[in-house]
Amino acid sequence: MQFQAQEPFNKRGRSPAGQCYDQARKLMEDGAFQQAADLFHKSAVEFPHFKTYELMGECYMRLKRFAEAIPLLAAAATLNRGVRAPSLLAEAWLSLGRHAEALEAADMTLSRDPKNKAALRVREVAAAMAQRAT
């Protein structure tokens, strides 16, 4: 029996949440980060997934809305053992001047990938900044 899409699924069998996710990825590629974040949010409400949280967090980072990115990236880092979300989380904390939190997120990243360049850079910068503060 051949698959036949039924509303609200599209011809490829993608759910509405999947369709929102796909549209958000395209918008992100085009640099429309606010619109992409809005669609990622809509997708996450219907189908929570670590990658949706990670990409929504990245959109907020690109919009320089670091405080809004943190809970999304923390959720993504908790839900998946990959290195991208905790690496972005470390950068977000560093951007807010929260050196202890940046170091913690960088250490989480490095526990998953000891050679992660972004986390090594965050660790170096955060440690230097924390040392200057004392």
N, C-alpha and C positions, 0 to 999 in steps of 0.2 A: 504494500500500500504506500503510495507516494505521499510525502508530507504536503499538507495544504495549510498555509498560514490562516489563522483565524484572528479577527480583531481581538485585542489590540496589538497582536504580534505582526511584524512586518514579513515580507516575502522570504527573508533569510531566517525567519524564526526567532528574531530578537524580540525580547519583551520590551515593554515601554521603558523600564529602567535601563535596559541594555541600549535602547535607542538614544536615551538621554546621555548615557555615558559616551556613546560613539560621537554624538554631536558635540559634546563637551571636549573630547579629545581633538576634534577638528578645530574648534574655536581656540583651544589652547595653542595648537600649531600655528594658527593665524595671529596669535598675540592678543586675542580678546579674552583676557584673564578673568575679568569680572563676570562676563556672560558664561564663560566656561565653569567658573565656580558655582554659579547659580544652577546650572544644569547638573553638575556633579552632586550638588546638594539634593536636587530633586531625585536623582538616581539613587543616592544613598538612603533616602527616606523609604523608597520602595524595596531596595535590595542592598543592605549594608555590605560593603566589601572593602578590604584593606586598601586595594589599589585606588578605589574611588576616594577614600580619605587621604591617601598619599598625594594624589594629583590635585585634590581640592586644596590641601595644605600648600602645595607648591604654587598654585595660583595665588593664594594669599601672600606668599613670600614674594612673588614677583610684583605684587601690588604694594609691597612694603608694609603689609598688615601682619606683622610677625606674631603678635599676641593671638590673633585669630587662627594662625597656622598651627600653633603649638598643640592644642588638644587634638587636632586632626592627625598631625604627624605622630603624636604619642600613641593614638589609637592604632594607626597603621603599623607602627613599630611593635606594638604589643600583639597584634593579630597575625603578623607575618615575621619570619626570621630573616628577611632580606636586610640589606644594608642601606638602601636608599632612604627610607623613611627616617631611621635614626640619624643618618648623616645630615639630612635636611633639618631635622629637629635640633641638632647641635648648632647648625648655622643660624637657625632662628633664635635660639637662646643667646648666642653670641651677639647677634644684631641688637638684642635688647639689653646688652651689657650684663647679662646674668651668667657670670663666668663659671660658677660652681655647677649650674645646671648644664651649661655648654660642655664642660668637662665630663659630666656624667653621661650625657648623650653621646659624646665622642667615644668614651670608653665602651659604651654599649655597641657602637658601630665597630670599634676595633676588636671587640670580643668575637664578632661575627666575621670580620675581615681585617686581620692585623695590618694589612698594607693599604687600607683605604686612605687615599691622599687627602680627601676633603676632611676626614676626621682627624688625621694627623695635623693638618693645618689648623683646624679649630683648637685642638689640644694645645698646640704651640702658642697660638695667639691668646687663648684664654688663660693659660698658665702665666704668660708674660704680663697680661693685664692684671691678673689677681696678685702677682708679685709686686707690681707697681703700686697697687692700692694699699699694701701693707707697709 
